[in-house]
């Protein structure tokens, strides 16, 4: 084999090895930089919120909570239809005792995602939601696949007989197509919102989600029929009676007809809020704001607004 060819081959192999080493080193530095930024964000989430502990003490809130949950009100609104298997066998007190704790995580994560997908000033953040499952918004809360929410500074309280959970929700979402093995570490869009969940005294079957319309994924999406609310929000209601799902139709047949959760009073209340999102699902109401809690008074005002909204459900 000619010596010249051997030298060229050896040079090509050496150059390839050098490029591989440089690439690996570059990826390692980038990965460490991203991990450092991520660690700083996680640490900032847990920094004390000025005045929050004092407000919690003054108002008798319990916490902070690691896993926020709440117990909704009476299932079926405290009334079972005549054809229900348990009709006549359970008293309202027993119905209340059968209410199950509900994790507020999926609801808070869902509203946090929808707020930032609509109102974020970062195009990359809005773009991360292009494949977000809109259909599931009508059948229940959903996570963004693979990205569970994180919760900090959560407290539980009882206000006017209603159970309340308030706190902050954070998520990190992929905004590029980084690969798992050997590829670049994906960038993560960092988002966070404050939320407040309230148990309802009468758990109906209505389900509705109200999210900002501006720059929304839904465009000129579903409307509520209340002109004041429809100017800035789109309203996603539950599956109608004509749903193809036999399970959903069966559940609706077991539950007595009740007025929907959204009426003129609640619509007017929500319309007066700029950059909020709401979900009513069975025995709970949740609202979320674009920005996380920054002070104890923020938390107090959010609890007051959420409990007022809960009082207006169905009116």
C-alpha positions in Angstrom: 0.0 0.0 0.0 1.6 3.4 -1.0 2.9 5.3 2.0 1.1 8.5 0.8 -2.2 6.8 1.1 -1.4 5.5 4.6 -0.5 9.0 5.7 -3.7 10.4 4.3 -5.8 7.7 5.9 -4.0 8.2 9.3 -4.5 12.0 9.0 -8.2 11.5 8.3 -8.7 9.1 11.2 -6.8 11.5 13.5 -8.9 14.5 12.4 -12.1 12.5 12.9 -11.0 11.6 16.4 -10.2 15.2 17.2 -13.5 16.4 15.9 -15.3 13.7 18.0 -13.4 14.7 21.1 -14.2 18.4 20.5 -17.9 17.6 19.9 -18.2 15.5 23.1 -16.5 18.3 25.1 -18.8 20.9 23.7 -21.9 18.8 24.5 -20.6 18.2 28.0 -20.0 21.9 28.6 -23.5 22.7 27.2 -25.1 20.0 29.3 -23.4 21.3 32.5 -24.5 24.9 31.7 -28.1 23.8 31.2 -28.0 21.7 34.4 -26.6 24.7 36.3 -29.4 27.0 35.0 -31.9 24.4 35.9 -30.5 23.9 39.4 -30.6 27.7 39.9 -34.3 27.8 38.8 -35.2 25.0 41.1 -33.5 26.7 44.0 -35.2 30.0 43.2 -38.6 28.2 43.4 -38.0 27.3 47.0 -36.8 30.7 48.1 -39.1 32.1 50.9 -41.9 34.3 49.7 -42.0 37.6 51.6 -44.9 37.7 54.1 -46.4 34.3 53.1 -45.6 32.5 56.3 -47.0 35.5 58.3 -50.2 35.5 56.3 -50.5 31.7 56.7 -50.1 32.1 60.5 -52.6 35.0 60.7 -55.3 33.3 58.6 -54.8 29.8 60.1 -53.5 28.1 56.9 -51.8 24.7 57.2 -48.5 24.0 55.4 -46.4 24.2 53.5 -47.7 21.0 51.8 -45.6 18.6 49.7 -48.5 17.1 47.9 -51.5 19.4 47.6 -54.9 17.7 47.6 -58.4 18.6 48.5 -61.7 16.9 49.1 -64.6 18.0 46.9 -68.2 18.4 48.2 -71.1 16.1 47.9 -71.0 13.7 45.0 -73.9 14.1 42.6 -74.8 17.3 44.4 -76.0 15.3 47.3 -78.8 13.7 45.3 -78.9 10.3 43.6 -81.4 9.7 40.8 -84.0 7.0 41.3 -82.3 4.5 39.0 -78.9 4.8 40.7 -77.9 1.5 42.5 -77.4 3.4 45.8 -80.6 5.5 45.7 -82.3 5.4 49.0 -79.5 3.5 50.7 -77.1 6.4 51.4 -77.9 9.6 53.4 -76.3 12.9 52.5 -73.9 12.5 55.4 -72.7 9.1 54.0 -72.4 10.7 50.6 -70.2 13.4 52.0 -68.1 10.7 53.8 -67.6 8.9 50.4 -66.0 11.9 48.8 -62.4 11.1 47.8 -59.3 13.3 48.0 -58.3 14.8 44.7 -54.8 15.8 43.6 -54.9 19.3 42.3 -51.6 18.6 40.4 -53.2 17.8 36.9 -55.5 20.8 37.1 -52.7 23.3 38.1 -50.3 21.9 35.6 -53.0 22.1 32.9 -53.9 25.7 33.6 -50.2 26.7 33.9 -49.5 25.3 30.5 -52.5 26.9 28.9 -51.8 30.3 30.4 -48.2 30.4 29.1 -49.1 28.9 25.7 -51.4 31.8 25.2 -49.8 34.8 27.0 -46.0 34.1 27.1 -43.9 36.6 25.3 -41.4 33.8 24.3 -42.3 32.3 20.9 -40.5 29.1 21.9 -42.7 28.6 24.9 -45.9 29.2 22.8 -44.5 26.8 20.1 -43.9 24.0 22.7 -47.7 23.7 22.9 -48.5 23.2 19.2 -49.2 19.5 19.8 -50.9 20.0 23.2 -53.9 17.7 23.5 -56.9 20.1 23.1 -59.5 17.3 23.0 -58.5 16.1 26.5 -59.3 19.5 27.8 -63.0 18.7 27.5 -62.8 15.3 29.3 -60.4 16.2 32.1 -57.1 17.8 33.0 -54.0 16.6 31.3 -50.2 16.9 31.8 -47.9 17.9 29.0 -46.4 14.4 28.2 -43.3 13.7 30.2 -43.4 16.9 32.2 -45.0 16.7 35.6 -45.6 20.0 37.5 -43.6 20.9 40.6 -45.3 22.6 43.6 -43.9 25.0 46.2 -45.3 27.1 49.0 -48.6 25.3 49.0 -51.0 25.8 51.9 -54.4 24.4 52.9 -57.1 26.4 54.5 -60.8 26.4 55.3 -62.7 29.5 54.1 -66.5 29.8 54.7 -66.8 26.0 55.0 -64.9 25.4 51.7 -61.5 23.6 51.6 -58.9 25.7 49.8 -55.4 24.9 48.5 -53.1 27.7 47.3 -49.6 27.7 46.0 -47.2 27.9 43.0 -46.9 25.5 40.1 -43.7 25.2 37.9 -43.0 23.2 34.8 -40.0 22.8 32.4 -41.0 22.1 28.8 -38.8 21.0 25.9 -38.5 23.7 23.2 -36.2 21.8 20.8 -35.7 18.3 19.5 -32.8 17.1 21.6 -32.1 13.4 21.4 -31.7 11.0 24.4 -28.6 9.1 23.4 -25.6 11.1 22.3 -27.6 14.1 21.0 -27.7 17.6 22.4 -29.5 18.2 25.7 -32.9 19.8 24.8 -33.5 23.4 26.0 -36.3 23.7 28.5 -38.8 26.4 28.7 -39.3 27.4 32.3 -42.8 28.5 33.3 -44.6 29.1 36.6 -48.0 30.2 37.8 -49.9 30.7 41.1 -53.0 28.6 41.6 -55.9 28.2 44.0 -58.3 25.3 44.2 -61.6 25.4 46.2 -63.9 22.5 47.0 -67.5 23.1 46.0 -70.4 22.5 48.4 -72.4 20.8 45.7 -70.5 18.7 43.2 -72.3 18.8 39.9 -71.4 17.1 36.7 -70.6 20.2 34.7 -67.1 20.7 33.5 -65.8 23.8 31.9 -62.4 25.4 31.3 -62.0 29.1 30.5 -58.6 30.3 29.1 -57.4 33.6 27.6 -58.2 34.0 23.9 -55.3 36.3 22.9 -52.7 34.3 21.0 -54.5 31.2 22.0 -54.0 27.8 20.3 -57.7 27.7 19.7 -57.8 30.9 17.7 -61.4 32.0 17.7 -62.3 29.0 19.6 -65.4 27.9 21.5 -67.5 30.6 23.1 -69.6 30.8 26.3 -72.4 32.9 24.9 -71.7 35.7 27.4 -70.4 38.6 25.2 -68.4 40.2 28.0 -66.5 37.0 28.7 -66.1 36.1 25.1 -64.2 39.3 24.3 -61.1 38.0 26.0 -61.6 34.3 26.7 -62.5 31.0 25.0 -64.6 28.5 26.9 -64.2 24.7 26.6 -67.2 22.9 27.9 -67.7 19.2 28.8 -68.7 16.6 26.3 -72.3 17.1 25.2 -75.1 14.6 25.8 -74.7 13.4 22.2 -71.1 12.3 23.0 -70.0 9.1 21.2 -68.6 7.7 24.4 -70.9 5.1 26.0 -69.1 5.6 29.3 -69.7 9.3 29.3 -73.4 8.9 28.3 -73.9 6.3 31.0 -72.4 8.6 33.6 -74.6 11.5 32.5 -77.7 9.3 32.7 -76.9 8.4 36.3 -76.6 12.0 37.4 -79.7 14.3 37.7 -79.8 17.2 35.3 -78.2 20.3 36.8 -77.5 23.7 35.6 -74.1 24.3 34.1 -71.3 25.7 36.2 -71.0 28.9 34.1 -73.8 31.5 34.6 -73.9 35.2 34.0 -72.6 36.1 37.5 -69.5 33.8 37.2 -68.9 34.9 33.6 -68.9 38.6 34.6 -66.5 37.8 37.5 -64.0 36.0 35.2 -64.3 38.7 32.5 -63.1 41.2 35.0 -59.8 39.3 35.5 -57.0 39.9 33.0 -54.7 36.9 32.3 -56.3 34.3 34.5 -57.6 30.7 33.7 -60.3 28.7 35.4 -61.5 25.1 35.6 -64.6 23.8 37.2 -64.7 20.0 37.4 -67.2 18.2 39.5 -66.6 19.2 43.1 -63.8 21.7 42.6 -63.0 25.0 41.1 -59.4 26.1 40.3 -58.1 29.4 39.1 -54.5 30.2 38.0 -52.6 33.4 37.3 -49.8 34.0 34.8 -47.2 34.8 37.4 -46.4 32.9 40.6 -47.0 34.2 44.1 -44.6 37.0 45.0 -45.9 37.9 48.5 -48.2 36.8 51.2 -50.8 39.4 50.2 -50.8 37.9 46.7 -51.8 34.6 48.2 -54.5 36.2 50.4 -56.0 38.0 47.4 -55.9 34.9 45.3 -57.7 32.9 47.9 -60.3 35.6 48.2 -60.9 35.7 44.5 -61.1 31.9 44.2 -63.5 31.5 47.0 -65.7 34.2 45.5 -65.6 32.5 42.2 -66.6 29.2 43.9 -69.6 31.0 45.4 -70.7 32.1 42.0 -70.6 28.7 40.3 -73.9 28.0 38.6 -75.1 31.6 38.9 
